[in-house]
Amino acid sequence: MRKVELISNYVQVVPQSNGAQDIGFGQNVAVSDSYMAVSAIRYDANGQSDSGSLYVYPLDDQGVPVESGMIIIPSDLQAGDLYSDPVKIVGSELITASFTKGPGQVYIYNLEAGHQSETILAPPNGKNGDKFGCSFDMTDDGQYLFIGACGSDKFNVDAGAVYCYRLVDDGYQLYHLLEPPKDVMDAGFGRYIEIAGDQLIVGSQNSNSVYIFDILTLQVEDVIAPASSGAPVMGFGVPIDVYEDVMVVGARDSFRGLGCGLVYHTADGTDWTYQGIIIDRSFTSRGLGISVSVGDDFIAISPNQTTFYGRPDQGSVTLYEYTTTSSGVSLEYNSTIAIDSGQAGDFFGKRVTIDNGNLYSTALYDDNSNGIDAGSVYVIPLAAIS
């Protein structure tokens, strides 16, 4: 078992913010084979305070940004939008949102065409606080798009909903409003969404459940509850990540606030079975599970607090290696990592994703040459860790 490991082999990406402080660079990050997109929700675009912007970088064959990239600013920019969180890349489509903008809005861009391809979606008859766009995912072929609205009152007060769209000749058409299977107040249904094969996976903010739907019929196929782990798990269902036949669900409030992740496996593409719990075996963090990502061989999970070496809230990422067989998933703790140059309050690990053989981790309040609390993204080759 390893303790905290300080990493020195990385590429640091900083925003071109001309000295601006605390622009929220690193609130979220999304990566594909060709691009990296980074949220900057407090960037004062065009002089509009806290309007937000999205940095998009092309990647080289090692998955590292090769140039400064472009900054996307929405056409309907307003102060306080906090635009660009969350963010996902599916194929050549970049999806992001401003879920605090009235009822919320979702923006779609084709990365081959840049910001000129902007599509904006808003909930019909939406109300302030619906949080439309708090989560979303799109099928690989772009034919279906699902958008969470965890604050929606359509079915009950803050019960939440998922808006279901399909691609037609003139854009995305709303065809169904998916209601929470348990119609209760404050459920926060739709807080997190993932697509896995023929399944739509939806987490609820407060119901401690993950719902599995058939993506075409939208019928419930399964309900995953943390009781299946045999452990006192709380805060289960946000976030979720799926890679092929492995799913990890965060539960940051578990074990008196230490937090954890729960791992599931599917052998047939439908039924998910519990495999084990991921914890920080260096025991330096609290609230593990604010961000999770699954890659080819690694699972990354991060906490909302890490204190070690006298540097509170520097941040860390816990890594597990895994293998899959016909009988399930074998998990092995690898390490808990931090950046060797990290300082107190950096919040390294705010968002993590694994792709291209790298761990991409944001450090939301990292001080760098572009400003105090300007934020960074660290690109860390996983081969250097294993």
BABAKE-334081 format. One record per residue: x, y, z of N, C-alpha, C in turn. Coordinates in pm, whole numbers, padded with zeros to 5 digits, always signed. Example, Ala and Ser with C-alpha at 12.3 -4.5 7.8 and 13.67 -1.06 7.14 Angstrom:
<pts>
+01319-00569+00780+01230-00450+00780+01320-00330+00780/+01285-00225+00708+01367-00106+00714+01290+00003+00787/
</pts>
This chain:
<pts>
+00085-00120+00000+00000+00000+00000+00088+00125+00000/+00054+00222-00085+00130+00344-00091+00058+00456-00016/+00134+00554+00029+00077+00675+00085+00068+00779-00026/+00059+00905+00011+00051+01011-00090+00181+01015-00171/+00165+01016-00302+00280+01020-00392+00280+01154-00465/+00388+01228-00454+00398+01357-00521+00448+01335-00663/+00372+01385-00760+00398+01362-00902+00472+01482-00962/+00577+01452-01037+00653+01559-01103+00646+01549-01255/+00598+01434-01306+00590+01414-01450+00451+01454-01498/+00436+01575-01548+00306+01624-01593+00325+01743-01687/+00218+01774-01759+00210+01898-01837+00103+01984-01771/+00138+02108-01741+00043+02200-01679-00015+02294-01785/-00147+02299-01790-00217+02386-01884-00280+02500-01804/-00247+02623-01842-00299+02740-01771-00379+02827-01869/-00477+02901-01820-00560+02982-01910-00488+03107-01957/-00519+03150-02075-00468+03277-02126-00562+03388-02081/-00550+03423-01952-00649+03514-01893-00596+03653-01867/-00474+03682-01914-00417+03815-01901-00415+03865-01757/-00379+03773-01665-00366+03812-01527-00495+03812-01447/-00606+03772-01506-00732+03771-01433-00725+03670-01319/-00787+03704-01205-00785+03618-01088-00916+03544-01071/-00906+03420-01025-01023+03341-00986-01129+03340-01096/-01093+03288-01214-01189+03285-01324-01264+03152-01332/-01236+03062-01238-01306+02934-01239-01255+02839-01345/-01131+02858-01391-01072+02769-01490-01044+02635-01423/-01113+02531-01470-01100+02401-01408-01222+02359-01329/-01329+02437-01338-01454+02393-01275-01497+02257-01329/-01466+02234-01458-01493+02105-01518-01398+02085-01635/-01384+01960-01679-01298+01928-01793-01357+01810-01867/-01348+01813-01999-01391+01702-02084-01283+01675-02187/-01264+01548-02221-01156+01509-02311-01207+01407-02411/-01161+01420-02536-01183+01317-02637-01047+01279-02695/-01046+01202-02802-00920+01168-02866-00850+01290-02924/-00928+01393-02958-00873+01506-03032-00877+01639-02960/-00960+01651-02855-00980+01781-02791-00985+01770-02639/-00952+01880-02575-00978+01899-02433-01054+02030-02417/-01164+02026-02340-01243+02145-02313-01242+02171-02163/-01219+02298-02124-01206+02335-01983-01302+02448-01952/-01382+02430-01848-01475+02534-01804-01400+02647-01734/-01448+02770-01758-01401+02887-01684-01525+02970-01651/-01598+02927-01547-01733+02978-01525-01737+03122-01474/-01625+03171-01418-01625+03309-01366-01544+03404-01452/-01514+03363-01574-01443+03451-01667-01537+03565-01708/-01488+03688-01700-01570+03805-01734-01563+03831-01884/-01628+03747-01962-01624+03759-02107-01695+03887-02152/-01632+03958-02243-01688+04082-02298-01732+04179-02189/-01658+04178-02076-01689+04271-01968-01809+04233-01884/-01869+04115-01910-01985+04071-01834-01939+03987-01714/-01963+04036-01593-01912+03973-01473-01967+03831-01455/-01875+03737-01429-01911+03597-01403-01998+03537-01512/-01976+03579-01636-02056+03524-01747-02006+03387-01788/-01873+03367-01785-01816+03237-01818-01771+03222-01962/-01685+03126-01983-01638+03092-02118-01583+02951-02115/-01553+02899-02234-01507+02761-02246-01380+02758-02330/-01272+02707-02274-01145+02694-02345-01140+02557-02413/-01107+02554-02540-01101+02429-02616-00962+02417-02679/-00895+02304-02653-00758+02281-02700-00752+02158-02788/-00687+02166-02905-00656+02044-02981-00548+01964-02907/-00550+01831-02922-00452+01745-02856-00359+01681-02958/-00235+01656-02914-00142+01581-02999-00163+01432-02979/-00078+01349-03039-00100+01205-03033-00068+01146-02896/-00019+01229-02803+00001+01187-02665-00110+01237-02574/-00208+01304-02635-00319+01356-02557-00288+01485-02483/-00187+01557-02530-00144+01681-02465-00182+01800-02554/-00235+01909-02498-00267+02027-02578-00144+02079-02652/-00161+02114-02779-00048+02155-02862-00048+02303-02894/-00155+02374-02861-00161+02517-02886-00261+02579-02790/-00268+02711-02792-00353+02779-02694-00502+02752-02715/-00540+02708-02835-00679+02673-02860-00767+02795-02878/-00897+02773-02864-00993+02881-02882-01079+02896-02758/-01136+03014-02742-01228+03040-02633-01368+03055-02692/-01462+02973-02643-01600+02980-02690-01682+03064-02591/-01751+03161-02644-01840+03248-02566-01978+03238-02629/-02083+03214-02553-02216+03196-02613-02271+03325-02672/-02361+03310-02767-02416+03426-02836-02509+03508-02749/-02567+03446-02644-02662+03517-02558-02602+03549-02422/-02474+03575-02421-02398+03598-02299-02459+03706-02210/-02467+03676-02079-02511+03774-01980-02429+03759-01853/-02420+03865-01777-02350+03860-01649-02418+03758-01557/-02335+03683-01485-02386+03587-01388-02431+03455-01446/-02407+03430-01574-02452+03304-01636-02375+03182-01584/-02249+03202-01544-02164+03089-01503-02164+02980-01610/-02155+03025-01734-02157+02938-01851-02036+02845-01854/-02057+02722-01900-01957+02621-01936-01947+02505-01838/-02043+02491-01748-02041+02378-01656-02181+02319-01648/-02193+02184-01666-02090+02086-01698-02050+02092-01845/-01961+01999-01885-01917+01993-02024-01885+01849-02061/-01923+01809-02183-01890+01677-02237-01856+01690-02385/-01773+01597-02432-01745+01586-02575-01788+01447-02619/-01877+01440-02717-01922+01314-02774-01896+01320-02923/-01800+01242-02970-01760+01252-03110-01706+01391-03139/-01765+01459-03235-01724+01597-03266-01816+01700-03202/-01911+01654-03119-02006+01745-03056-01960+01783-02915/-01957+01910-02891-01924+01965-02759-02054+02015-02696/-02084+01966-02574-02207+02002-02506-02172+02069-02374/-02235+02183-02346-02213+02250-02219-02342+02321-02179/-02338+02393-02067-02463+02448-02015-02437+02570-01928/-02545+02642-01903-02554+02740-01797-02681+02705-01722/-02670+02615-01623-02792+02565-01560-02845+02658-01453/-02775+02769-01427-02826+02871-01334-02889+02989-01409/-02889+02985-01540-02943+03094-01622-03095+03076-01634/-03171+03139-01546-03316+03119-01544-03345+02972-01515/-03424+02906-01601-03449+02763-01583-03330+02676-01625/-03235+02738-01697-03119+02666-01747-03120+02656-01899/-03001+02651-01958-02986+02635-02103-02870+02542-02134/-02882+02470-02243-02778+02380-02292-02732+02428-02428/-02601+02423-02450-02539+02470-02574-02465+02354-02640/-02481+02340-02770-02416+02234-02847-02335+02297-02960/-02211+02253-02974-02122+02304-03080-02059+02185-03151/-02044+02199-03281-01966+02101-03357-01823+02151-03360/-01731+02072-03302-01594+02118-03287-01522+02137-03420/-01571+02073-03523-01510+02094-03654-01551+02229-03712/-01664+02282-03666-01712+02411-03717-01691+02524-03618/-01651+02492-03492-01628+02596-03392-01757+02655-03339/-01745+02772-03278-01860+02833-03213-01967+02879-03311/-01938+02880-03439-02038+02923-03538-02154+02824-03548/-02136+02703-03493-02238+02599-03508-02333+02593-03390/-02338+02695-03310-02409+02692-03182-02558+02656-03195/-02600+02561-03111-02741+02527-03092-02774+02548-02945/-02885+02615-02916-02925+02642-02778-03058+02572-02750/-03064+02498-02640-03186+02432-02597-03227+02483-02459/-03356+02507-02442-03412+02550-02314-03540+02472-02289/-03577+02450-02163-03697+02370-02134-03825+02447-02165/-03919+02389-02238-04047+02456-02263-04118+02486-02130/-04163+02609-02117-04234+02651-01995-04152+02628-01869/-04020+02639-01884-03932+02621-01769-03944+02736-01670/-03904+02709-01546-03908+02808-01440-03769+02826-01381/-03745+02946-01327-03618+02970-01260-03592+02863-01155/-03470+02810-01156-03433+02709-01059-03456+02567-01104/-03504+02545-01227-03520+02408-01277-03386+02335-01288/-03279+02411-01309-03144+02355-01326-03137+02262-01447/-03206+02302-01552-03197+02233-01680-03054+02245-01732/-02990+02130-01756-02851+02130-01799-02754+02098-01688/-02805+02062-01569-02714+02021-01461-02639+01894-01497/-02691+01818-01595-02625+01699-01647-02681+01670-01785/-02608+01591-01862-02654+01553-01995-02563+01447-02052/-02612+01376-02151-02529+01287-02230-02597+01264-02364/-02516+01224-02462-02561+01205-02600-02514+01070-02648/-02595+01002-02728-02551+00876-02788-02437+00903-02886/-02354+00803-02908-02236+00821-02993-02272+00867-03134/-02389+00825-03184-02428+00864-03319-02498+01000-03323/-02514+01062-03207-02577+01194-03200-02728+01193-03218/-02790+01077-03222-02934+01070-03250-03020+01102-03129/-02966+01078-03009-03045+01101-02887-02963+01184-02788/-03033+01277-02723-02972+01364-02624-03063+01368-02501/-03005+01348-02384-03082+01348-02260-03026+01455-02166/-03114+01538-02113-03073+01652-02033-03144+01648-01897/-03068+01652-01790-03125+01653-01657-03166+01792-01613/-03270+01796-01532-03318+01920-01470-03355+01885-01327/-03255+01878-01240-03276+01820-01107-03360+01908-01015/-03382+02035-01055-03466+02125-00975-03606+02142-01030/-03642+02063-01130-03773+02078-01194-03887+02043-01099/-03996+02122-01107-04118+02096-01029-04228+02032-01113/-04196+01980-01230-04297+01926-01319-04379+01815-01253/-04314+01734-01170-04381+01619-01111-04399+01633-00960/-04313+01711-00898-04323+01743-00756-04217+01848-00727/-04222+01910-00612-04128+02018-00581-03986+01964-00579/-03903+02016-00672-03762+01978-00683-03744+01827-00701/-03845+01761-00753-03834+01616-00776-03740+01587-00892/-03730+01681-00989-03642+01663-01102-03709+01596-01221/-03640+01598-01333-03689+01539-01457-03573+01524-01554/-03593+01441-01656-03496+01429-01765-03568+01456-01897/-03515+01554-01973-03571+01590-02103-03504+01505-02210/-03587+01441-02292-03538+01347-02393-03556+01407-02533/-03446+01419-02606-03447+01479-02740-03399+01377-02842/-03448+01393-02965-03393+01317-03076-03360+01412-03190/-03263+01372-03271-03218+01456-03381-03310+01440-03500/-03363+01552-03549-03445+01554-03669-03380+01650-03769/-03444+01669-03883-03382+01747-03990-03343+01888-03948/-03425+01951-03862-03397+02089-03825-03342+02103-03683/-03287+01995-03627-03223+02005-03496-03277+01904-03397/-03259+01932-03270-03304+01840-03165-03447+01871-03124/-03528+01767-03124-03671+01779-03095-03703+01706-02964/-03769+01776-02872-03811+01715-02747-03924+01616-02774/-03908+01492-02732-04012+01391-02757-04067+01327-02631/-03999+01349-02516-04050+01288-02393-03990+01358-02272/-04070+01367-02166-04022+01418-02038-04025+01302-01939/-03907+01259-01898-03894+01141-01813-03908+01182-01667/-04006+01123-01600-04030+01158-01461-03957+01065-01367/-03932+01111-01245-03863+01025-01149-03949+00903-01114/-03889+00784-01111-03967+00665-01073-04031+00678-00936/-03963+00749-00845-04021+00779-00714-04055+00927-00712/-04184+00957-00723-04231+01095-00733-04239+01157-00593/-04122+01203-00545-04116+01262-00411-04048+01397-00418/-04075+01481-00320-04012+01612-00314-03862+01600-00294/-03789+01695-00355-03645+01711-00333-03563+01589-00376/-03616+01507-00465-03540+01390-00509-03418+01430-00592/-03431+01539-00669-03319+01581-00753-03289+01483-00864/-03392+01416-00914-03376+01320-01024-03318+01391-01146/-03217+01328-01207-03152+01388-01324-03026+01463-01291/-02983+01458-01163-02862+01531-01126-02740+01481-01200/-02739+01352-01237-02627+01299-01316-02679+01199-01417/-02625+01206-01539-02670+01121-01649-02550+01062-01721/-02558+00933-01750-02460+00866-01834-02533+00771-01928/-02479+00755-02048-02529+00657-02144-02429+00543-02152/-02478+00420-02141-02393+00302-02153-02462+00202-02245/-02414+00191-02367-02475+00100-02462-02620+00136-02488/-02710+00045-02458-02853+00066-02479-02924+00114-02352/-02845+00162-02256-02904+00203-02129-02881+00351-02099/-02981+00413-02039-02973+00548-01987-02963+00536-01835/-02856+00588-01778-02830+00576-01634-02849+00714-01571/-02937+00722-01471-02973+00850-01411-02958+00843-01260/-02883+00938-01206-02868+00949-01062-02957+01059-01006/-02999+01042-00880-03080+01141-00811-02996+01207-00702/-03017+01337-00684-02940+01413-00587-02959+01360-00445/-03083+01331-00408-03114+01304-00268-03185+01171-00242/-03207+01090-00343-03282+00966-00320-03193+00845-00297/-03057+00865-00307-02962+00757-00281-02986+00637-00374/-03022+00666-00499-03049+00560-00596-02997+00599-00733/-02967+00497-00812-02933+00515-00953-03031+00430-01034/-03094+00494-01133-03198+00428-01212-03144+00394-01350/-03175+00273-01395-03131+00224-01526-03254+00212-01616/-03254+00285-01729-03364+00282-01825-03318+00221-01956/-03409+00154-02024-03385+00118-02164-03387+00246-02245/-03286+00269-02325-03270+00398-02391-03376+00425-02498/-03437+00320-02552-03540+00338-02655-03680+00342-02596/-03709+00249-02506-03845+00245-02449-03860+00337-02330/-03747+00374-02267-03745+00458-02147-03819+00393-02030/-03822+00259-02032-03877+00184-01921-03765+00150-01821/-03798+00151-01691-03699+00119-01589-03661-00029-01598/-03532-00056-01612-03481-00192-01616-03426-00236-01480/-03374-00138-01404-03312-00175-01277-03301-00050-01190/-03294-00071-01061-03266+00036-00965-03149-00011-00879/-03042+00068-00878-02924+00033-00799-02924+00120-00674/-02920+00056-00558-02917+00125-00430-02792+00082-00354/-02736+00169-00273-02610+00134-00206-02623+00022-00105/-02746-00014-00067-02763-00124+00027-02702-00253-00026/-02689-00262-00160-02631-00382-00219-02485-00401-00181/-02421-00295-00133-02281-00305-00093-02264-00361+00046/-02372-00361+00125-02361-00405+00262-02294-00305+00353/-02277-00179+00310-02207-00076+00387-02298+00045+00404/-02276+00125+00508-02357+00245+00530-02317+00357+00435/-02373+00356+00318-02333+00449+00213-02436+00561+00201/-02386+00687+00193-02473+00803+00183-02423+00894+00070/-02515+00974+00015-02478+01063-00095-02453+00989-00224/-02512+00873-00239-02489+00784-00352-02563+00833-00476/-02492+00833-00590-02557+00863-00717-02504+00984-00790/-02413+01058-00730-02353+01175-00794-02206+01181-00751/-02113+01169-00847-02130+01150-00991-02130+01002-01030/-02137+00979-01161-02136+00845-01220-02043+00847-01341/-01965+00742-01359-01891+00728-01484-01895+00582-01527/-01904+00561-01657-01912+00426-01714-01809+00413-01824/-01735+00304-01822-01644+00271-01932-01664+00124-01966/-01719+00100-02085-01748-00035-02132-01833-00110-02029/-01778-00209-01957-01859-00290-01868-01837-00257-01720/-01778-00141-01692-01749-00101-01554-01814+00034-01525/-01882+00042-01411-01943+00167-01367-01896+00199-01225/-01866+00328-01202-01831+00374-01068-01929+00484-01028/-01982+00473-00906-02077+00570-00854-02018+00631-00728/-02015+00764-00723-01962+00832-00606-02063+00835-00492/-02010+00842-00370-02093+00853-00250-02013+00931-00146/-02005+01061-00165-01910+01144-00091-01944+01161+00058/-02067+01134+00097-02107+01154+00237-02094+01029+00322/-02039+00923+00267-02031+00796+00338-01922+00798+00446/-01936+00705+00540-01834+00682+00642-01795+00810+00716/-01899+00877+00768-01881+01001+00844-01803+01106+00767/-01833+01114+00638-01775+01218+00554-01647+01182+00483/-01593+01063+00505-01471+01024+00434-01500+01003+00286/-01618+00949+00253-01658+00929+00115-01600+00804+00053/-01658+00764-00059-01613+00643-00128-01670+00641-00269/-01630+00540-00344-01691+00509-00472-01730+00363-00473/-01840+00330-00539-01884+00192-00550-01871+00146-00694/-01818+00027-00714-01787-00025-00847-01887-00134-00884/-01937-00128-01008-02033-00225-01061-01983-00278-01194/-02028-00397-01228-01987-00463-01353-02109-00524-01419/-02110-00521-01553-02214-00590-01629-02148-00691-01722/-02198-00812-01717-02145-00918-01804-02223-00927-01934/-02349-00880-01931-02436-00894-02048-02485-00761-02105/-02433-00650-02052-02474-00518-02102-02603-00468-02043/-02662-00544-01949-02789-00500-01889-02781-00498-01736/-02755-00611-01676-02758-00622-01530-02624-00580-01469/-02631-00486-01374-02511-00437-01307-02502-00501-01169/-02385-00558-01139-02365-00623-01010-02254-00553-00933/-02273-00542-00804-02178-00473-00717-02048-00552-00706/-01932-00479-00712-01801-00543-00711-01715-00503-00591/-01731-00383-00540-01647-00343-00429-01649-00193-00406/-01588-00151-00296-01582-00010-00257-01441+00043-00278/-01434+00166-00327-01308+00238-00341-01300+00343-00231/-01193+00340-00153-01168+00441-00053-01025+00494-00070/-00994+00603-00003-00858+00657-00005-00778+00586+00104/-00696+00492+00066-00621+00414+00164-00501+00488+00220/-00478+00611+00175-00377+00694+00242-00440+00770+00359/-00573+00772+00364-00649+00834+00473-00609+00980+00496/-00595+01053+00385-00560+01195+00393-00674+01284+00347/-00788+01226+00308-00892+01307+00243-01028+01286+00307/-01120+01378+00275-01259+01367+00314-01347+01401+00194/-01465+01341+00191-01558+01370+00082-01517+01306-00049/-01450+01189-00042-01408+01121-00165-01531+01088-00248/-01527+01127-00376-01638+01098-00465-01698+01220-00531/-01632+01336-00523-01687+01452-00594-01667+01440-00745/-01568+01361-00785-01545+01337-00927-01491+01196-00944/-01538+01123-01046-01489+00988-01074-01469+00972-01224/-01374+00886-01260-01354+00853-01400-01298+00713-01412/-01342+00642-01515-01296+00506-01542-01230+00504-01679/-01112+00444-01686-01042+00428-01813-01014+00282-01841/-00915+00256-01927-00883+00119-01967-00845+00032-01849/-00757+00081-01762-00704+00001-01653-00715+00069-01517/-00752+00196-01518-00750+00275-01395-00888+00332-01365/-00912+00352-01235-01024+00431-01186-00965+00546-01105/-01010+00667-01133-00967+00785-01058-01086+00843-00983/-01063+00880-00859-01169+00939-00778-01106+01044-00687/-01176+01156-00669-01116+01265-00594-01208+01312-00482/-01150+01376-00378-01227+01423-00263-01251+01574-00270/-01333+01624-00176-01348+01769-00170-01254+01833-00068/-01181+01752+00008-01080+01805+00100-00964+01708+00109/-00844+01760+00105-00725+01680+00131-00626+01766+00209/-00575+01714+00318-00476+01786+00398-00358+01695+00428/-00240+01737+00387-00119+01663+00420+00000+01757+00404/+00112+01721+00468+00234+01801+00462+00209+01948+00498/+00108+01972+00584+00081+02108+00628+00015+02196+00524/-00041+02135+00418-00104+02215+00312-00252+02176+00300/-00340+02241+00375-00482+02205+00369-00542+02234+00233/-00627+02143+00188-00702+02158+00063-00613+02173-00059/-00491+02120-00053-00408+02118-00175-00478+02033-00281/-00538+01925-00237-00609+01837-00330-00531+01712-00362/-00603+01609-00403-00540+01482-00438-00634+01404-00528/-00582+01297-00584-00661+01203-00664-00621+01062-00620/-00719+00979-00589-00695+00840-00553-00711+00752-00677/-00613+00665-00699-00610+00579-00817-00617+00432-00777/-00704+00360-00846-00711+00214-00835-00683+00155-00973/-00615+00042-00975-00604-00037-01097-00709-00147-01092/-00760-00185-01209-00860-00290-01211-00842-00379-01334/-00891-00501-01322-00897-00594-01435-01037-00655-01434/-01085-00689-01551-01216-00752-01562-01201-00894-01620/-01283-00981-01569-01292-01117-01619-01439-01150-01638/-01466-01269-01681-01606-01308-01700-01682-01309-01568/-01610-01321-01457-01676-01327-01326-01689-01191-01258/-01622-01087-01313-01636-00957-01251-01510-00873-01256/-01495-00785-01156-01386-00687-01153-01298-00710-01031/-01167-00708-01055-01069-00717-00947-01009-00579-00926/-01013-00527-00803-00967-00393-00771-00840-00396-00687/-00747-00303-00717-00626-00292-00637-00589-00144-00621/-00576-00101-00497-00535+00036-00469-00395+00061-00525/-00379+00169-00601-00249+00204-00657-00180+00310-00572/-00243+00427-00561-00181+00536-00486-00280+00651-00473/-00245+00743-00387-00312+00873-00380-00209+00977-00421/-00237+01050-00527-00135+01137-00584-00169+01285-00565/-00063+01365-00563-00074+01510-00560+00039+01568-00643/+00028+01694-00676+00130+01761-00757+00244+01810-00668/+00368+01788-00712+00483+01823-00628+00493+01972-00599/+00437+02054-00688+00445+02200-00669+00317+02255-00606/+00228+02165-00562+00100+02209-00510+00111+02290-00382/+00011+02376-00362+00005+02462-00245-00131+02450-00178/-00139+02500-00057-00266+02498+00015-00374+02568-00065/-00491+02506-00072-00605+02568-00137-00612+02552-00288/-00521+02477-00350-00523+02462-00496-00646+02387-00545/-00694+02290-00468-00807+02205-00504-00776+02121-00628/-00656+02066-00631-00622+01965-00732-00717+01847-00717/-00773+01800-00830-00870+01692-00826-01013+01739-00827/-01035+01868-00847-01173+01920-00853-01254+01840-00953/-01199+01816-01072-01261+01728-01172-01152+01643-01234/-01182+01515-01255-01084+01425-01313-01147+01350-01429/-01064+01317-01526-01108+01229-01635-00987+01152-01686/-01010+01028-01728-00905+00943-01783-00932+00922-01931/-00831+00950-02013-00841+00927-02158-00702+00936-02216/-00682+00876-02332-00556+00887-02407-00435+00842-02325/-00455+00752-02228-00345+00707-02145-00303+00807-02039/-00384+00912-02019-00350+01017-01923-00460+01034-01819/-00420+01088-01705-00514+01143-01609-00516+01294-01629/-00634+01350-01652-00651+01495-01663-00721+01540-01534/-00653+01625-01458-00710+01672-01332-00702+01824-01326/-00813+01886-01291-00813+02030-01274-00767+02066-01132/-00714+02186-01119-00679+02244-00990-00739+02384-00991/-00860+02394-00938-00946+02510-00960-00886+02641-00910/-00813+02636-00800-00759+02759-00740-00607+02763-00743/-00550+02698-00841-00405+02696-00857-00355+02836-00894/-00253+02885-00822-00187+03010-00859-00085+02980-00969/-00082+03063-01071+00016+03043-01177+00050+03177-01240/+00123+03173-01349+00172+03296-01412+00059+03385-01464/-00060+03331-01475-00172+03410-01527-00259+03470-01418/-00226+03445-01290-00304+03511-01186-00320+03429-01060/-00363+03497-00955-00396+03432-00829-00525+03353-00847/-00525+03227-00804-00643+03140-00816-00691+03129-00960/-00600+03143-01057-00640+03140-01198-00682+03000-01242/-00628+02895-01178-00666+02758-01212-00575+02695-01316/-00565+02564-01310-00482+02488-01404-00549+02354-01433/-00501+02290-01541-00530+02150-01568-00396+02077-01580/-00385+01964-01510-00262+01885-01515-00288+01759-01598/-00200+01735-01694-00205+01617-01778-00095+01523-01733/-00132+01408-01675-00037+01318-01610-00040+01183-01680/+00070+01139-01739+00070+01007-01805+00057+00896-01700/-00040+00809-01719-00065+00703-01622+00049+00600-01620/+00120+00588-01730+00233+00495-01733+00340+00534-01633/+00351+00663-01603+00450+00709-01508+00411+00677-01364/+00280+00647-01344+00232+00618-01209+00235+00469-01180/+00193+00390-01280+00182+00247-01259+00319+00179-01250/
</pts>
